[in-house]
Amino acid sequence: MSSLAGKFGIVFGVANKRSIAWAIAQAWHAAGARLAFTYQGDRLKENVEELAGTFGAETLLLPCDVTRDDQIDAVFAAVKQSFGRLDLLLHSVAFAPREALEGDFLSTSREAFRVAHDVSAYSLIALSRGAAPLMTAGGSIVAMTYYGAEKVIPHYNVMGVAKASLEASTRYLAHSLGPKKIRVNCISAGPMNTLAARGIAGFTDMLKHYEAHAPLKRNVMPEELGTTGTFLASDGAAAITGQVLYVDCGYQIMGM
């Protein structure tokens, strides 16, 4: 039997076929889970619709701006109507205004700070609150983070601070939801050539740096993130919650 057979999940954050969220969604589907997807705005709807359609024409696809509580409520109402319950949630959502990633961190505006934290960190709380009543038999919530949450990464700026908030939120949510047998964890992935990553100046140099300095002398592959996401979603990780799991070919352990 597949490790996620009979489980229902929802995926937030697919933008295109290069998305980490898509790599994990494919792995969850292959492991037997039935999934719903959300998309941010009409600009991304066609991409997500095409990808989700490969899982079957009946795959649930819903609009969701994670800064709007009414849209979040509508998503979980639709999931309840279609699935009846929920077992898995993937949070792969992050955003900061471009100017906040290009300049000096000292120049971060109040509005850029607010937006980055609202979209990238608070949304995990809001989505978890919506999902929890549907996770009647327990569940697994997985969020995506990055090493810039704990160390300075040039040009990552306010996004690094927002990811630090996301990781702290993961720990507090793990404590809040633990009595309901809902686990909350983060995957800290090495750099991937995603739509979001291409917005970071010097990203190509970052890939080369990781490959040169990580113990495994390479960058992480999408399917490896999928495997890790499946593990955290499965009963094999039943005693793991509130953790940040580094999937970066060992880069995080290096001092120099």
C-alpha positions, 0 to 999 in steps of 0.5 A: 500500500502506498504511504499516503493512500486514502489521504486528502491534501491541499497544496498552496504555492504551485506557480509552474512545473519548476515549483518546489510545491509541484515536486512535492505534490507529484510525490504526494500523488504518487504515494496515493494522496488525493489533492486539491490545488490553489492558485494566486490570481488569474495570471497563474491559473492557467499554469496550475490548471494544466498541471493539476489536470494531469492528476485527473480532470476532477482535481479540485482547483481553487483561487486563494489570495492568502492575504484575504481571509474570505478567500481562505474560508472559501477554500476550506469550505470547498475542501470540506464539501469535496473531501469531507476531511483533510490530512495534508497541507503544503505551504509553499507561499512567499513574496516580498516587493522586488525593491526590498530584495535589491537594495540595502536591508537598512532601507526596507520600508515598513510596507515591504516588511508588512507584506513580506511577513503577511504573505510569507509567514502569517499565511501559515497561521491563517491556513493552519487555522482553516485546516485544523477543523478538517484534520479530524484524524490528525494531519501533517502541515509542511512549510517551505523555508530557506537558510536565509532565515538563520544566516545572512544571504546577500539580496535575500534581505527582508525575505530572510527575516520573514522566513525566520518568522515562518520557522518560529511560527512553525514551532508555536503552531506545532505546540498549539496543534499537537493535542489534535495530532496535527504535526507542523514542520518546515523543509529548508531546501537548498537553492532551486531554479524556481520562479521566485528564486530567479527574482534574487540577484546573483542566483546563478552564483548562489547555485555554483557556490552551493555546489562547490561548498556543500559536502555532497558537492551538488545541488538538491534535486526536485524529486529529493524534496518530493521524497522528503515532503512525502516522508513528513506527510507519512506515518513514518514521521509521526513523532516529528513536529516543530522541526526544520529539516534541511535538504540542501546536500549538507550545506547548512552544516558548513562553517567555511 
